[in-house]
Structure formats: structure tokens, C-alpha cells
Amino acid sequence: MLIAYNLFGLGYWISSALNYIVGSIFSYFANKYFTFQSHGTSLKEIVKFVANIALCYLIAYGIAKPLIPRLVSSIQWPTNIVEQISMLAGMCFFVVINFVGQKFFVFQKRVEE
């Protein structure tokens, strides 16, 4: 994310989105098999995973983008530094809400009847 932002100059939204597109492919398989030990694959599960990632991304980065500049407004940092701090904060927010979404929405354990 920071490489895309700093070396390629892709901006806040594109850099952070690319990070989650690439990372989500790995995340799906790692969380499915190792973290939540979910077996079987269905189109419904994949759609729920993609929806969860997209929603968590929009929430996390949508909160971080305006919040961080307000929190550091008294410090006269360049815009690119503030945006990078916002991306890192968005990443932290994302990890928390994404885990909750995957645990209780995407890979929820089904109760055996």
C-alpha cells in the first residue's frame, strides 16, 4: 500500500484498494482453512467474503480518511504524511472489523441439528 502510494503516486483510495484486492485473495484461503477451519466452498460463502471485505474496507478507510487529519490538525505535517498515517489507521480499523465480519458472517459455524 505504501509502495503504491509513495513510489507510484497512486493516491489514498487506489493504493489502499490495491492492497486489499491482492491481500484478500490470500486472506480468503488462510482464514478459511487455518483461522476459522471452514470446510467446503460455496458461491454464497465467496460472495459473503467479498461483501465483507468491501464493506469493511469502505468503513475503515472512510473513517480514517477524515478522522486522522482532524486528530493531527495541530501538527503541520505535509498532506502525504497525514494520508499515510490515515492509511495505517484504516488498516488497523479494517483488521478488527474484518475479523468480526469473517467470524460471525462469512465463516460462521453452523449449529448441527
Order of alpha helices (4+ residues) and beta strands (2+ residues): alpha-alpha-alpha-alpha
